[in-house]
Amino acid sequence: MKCFKYIFVFLTVCGFVSLNGQTATITGVVLDEQNMPLSQVNISSGTSGSFSDNNGFYILEIISDTETTITFSHLGHKNVVIQKLVLGTNETFEFNPVMKTDVIQVDGVTVSPTGEKNTDGITTISKDIIRKIPGANAGVENILKLLPGVSSNNELSTQYSVRGGNYDENLVYVNEIEVYRPFLIRSAQQEGLSFVNTDLVSNVKFSPGGFQAKYGDKLSSVLDITYKNPTTLGAQFEASLLGASAAIETVSENKNFTSVSGIRYRNNSLLVNSQQTKTNLNPVFVDAQSYLTHRFSNKFHLSFLGTISINDYQNEPINRQTNFGTLDQPKALIINYEGRENNRYTTELGALKANYFLNESTTLKLISSVYHTNEQERSDIIAAYELGEVDSNLGSETVGEVTSSKGIGSQFNRARNDLDALIFNLEHKGKNIKNQRSIEWGVKYTHEDIRDQLRESEFIDSAGFSIRPPLTDFINNEPEEPFDGPLEAFESLIATNFVKTDRFTAYAQFSDRNLWNDHNIYYNLGARMHHWSISGENITKNAQTVFSPRGQFAIKPNWEKDMLFRVSAGVYHQPPFYRELRDNTGTIQPKVKAQKSIHFVLSNEYSFTMWNRPFTILSEVYYKNLTNVNTYTLEDVRIRYFANNDATAYVYGGELRLNGAFVPGTESWVSIGYLKTEENSNDRGYIARPTDQRLKFAVLYQDYIPAVPNVKMYLNLVYNTGVPGGSPSYADPYIFQNRLRDYKRADLGISYIFADEEQRYRKNHWLHKLKALSVGFEVFNLFNNQNSITNTWVRDADSKQQFAVPNFLTSRVLNIKLNARF
């Protein structure tokens, strides 16, 4: 990490050094009519010129002490012209133009009262919605879970599945830098913080499938985050009963150096203590992030992203009682615990990104990153349980208590797991845009060095004897006949793995916008190549190369109705990462192949005006055909692969989302989705996959009190049908096909806005410098629904029947929140 410190100091010093010469500088942010940053605006002055970046920021050097005319031009917008501008030597002039929409087209798509259409199938999410909408894990992922194709039945987790995929099938980029998650986390309450710091975000794009070749090799989705390049000094602070965060934005005097940094602290005790397991909990989740940019010239920009995260999870469970069953046969599981667990995950990421603007048409990029994670699991938990019948007689003095025991036993869980991973990336990317035609390319090298030691065991004691694994090596006639064999764990993982993986990837794609019989069309054709090889101690070397062609086509007919149609198709490979190479015994299987999925996506976007307000209906249908499937089990957020490639699978579904201003001046949406996904392992027939989330319904709603418009309400509602609930250890998943109960949740937030962009305190007020100030409260799980994510399997001593006892998630929780921006 020392090199990152040197780079930080170097960039900071360089940022405040002024460039001398007979020139002056004009800089600022280009905005559209909705005051949103406008990218790729051409700023020209004589023989010199520049472009605005993704945040609308631009900087242009002109000759000083000379009359200059500067023109801002962008397709679909009227030109903005500054005439007879004269600046002195080394003078910096800030100008923030607002470009008005013209009646022609923007990037080949006609502008209507409802805005610009999206031809590439990428959903753009407002950063304001991300900050305002309540949730147990508020942020980008919280909003993603309200989209029709995204599912998550665990409010404590920031992980999500997309269109039948699992958590490992999602790509996440921050400013084109791929980011990673810790490997060993098995429970959502151990996660803590999402990688993405919402306070630093300027733009969020998300694709649930059918994405372009430039986005990488995963089977399900892409989350593309852009961190800010600030234009003014600013700061932000937020505090709640769940933690606190602070962020600062800086800009050098000559606008050449910008930085945005944030620090966050989170404590999940408020949420975890609302669960049925009583515990002494001390979780500490802290992270710090910085994104720095130095503009050495109009042609060369250098950026640095640095992050460090510490998750220290300490837990001492005490007891638990879970009532389940039916009204006629109520049952209860009572557990008393001894022991504790202490899990620690420390991760660091350092990345450099260089942008070189060769000319007005061509941009070249070089990106290098190093990710390091050190993870430890230490756990010794003894659980003594009692399964019994519950007294349901309302007039009884023992109502609700266990009256007769059906099963008594204990189990001892022990873990000593250590993982150290280092991932290095070096990538070149390029883009050439001319006459609305775009050519993009890239090559990347990745080296993964992972050292992993697994030491896990579970001992089960039932009716006075230790249960041995139900395998042929451990068959005996206990307890009818004495058995003198050694004590064996019912489940155990003992493995030490040293794995190195080298990956070479490349992509190229071509896109164009044009007219076809007065209809606007857009298409993108591209392909990826991925070669990877694995080596390590006691591992047979293996390699594989895959090729993935992809394409997208969009047409906006010249109709009276404002519609856009899109179709996407392609081949998507997912070469195995470390966890996918490790089977359920912890052994590395180097011959595991890349999973393959063929995507077909058809979508429509219809914009219209209702109640004199803009609305959009987005609808999609999709189908995926998967081969070389690496089957897995899912418990809470822990995925265990079988590393077999012995299955085929399919996914199909449809989605609908109505987005618009249900209340004037706000944005809300209603979404509904249906999917079905099944797998066929070893030709045994198709069964539901662990992510077979059939029906999804979600609402994001914003409102305010007309008489007191500063009182704002934010609400999100989610309803998901139950996913498969898993099976007991060693059980055949083809036999156990039960499902968890449906997931139902509502989170409500109410805030009073003292100040925001539209209203500020008067100049002589002591709070005048505040750009935003709000105070409010949030109610998580408003209707106190009992949702579950996993089952605990216990055995009835009389009938030998196993019961699936649900592990319930959080109940209703109140949170208080303060937010201020300067």
Secondary structure by P-SEA (a helix, b strand, c coil): caaaaaaaaaaaaaaaccccccbbbbbbbbbccccccccbbbbbcccccbbbccccbbbbbcccccbbbbbbbbccccbbbbccccccccbbbbbbbbbbbccccccccccccccccccccbbbbbaaaaaccccccccaaaaaaacccccccccccccccccccccccbbbbcccbbbbccccccccccccccccccccccbbbbbcccccccccccccbbbbbbbbbccccbbbbbbccccbbbbbbbbccccccccccbbbbbbaaaaaaacccccbbbbbbbbbbbbbbbcccccbbbbbbbbbbbbbbbbbbcccccccccccbbbbbbbbbccbbbbbbbbbbbbbbbbbcccccbbbbbbbbbbbbbbbbbbbbbbbbbbbcccccccccccccccccccccbbbbbbbbbbbbbbbbbbccbbbbcccbbbbcccbbbbbbbbbbbbbbbbbbcccccccccccccccccccccccccccccbbbbbbbbbbbbbbbbbcccccccccccbbbbbbbbbbbbbbbbbcccccccbbbbbbbbbbbbbbcccccbbbbbbbbbbbbbcccccccccccccccccccbbbbbbbbbbbbbbbbcccbbbbbbbbcbbbbbcccccccccccbbbbcccccccccccbbbbbbbcccccccccccccccbbbbbbccccccccccccccbbbbbbbbbbccccccbbbbbbbbbbccccccccccccccccccccccccbbbbbbbbbccccccccccccccccccbbbbbbbbccccccccccbbbbbbccccccccccccccccbbbbbbccccc
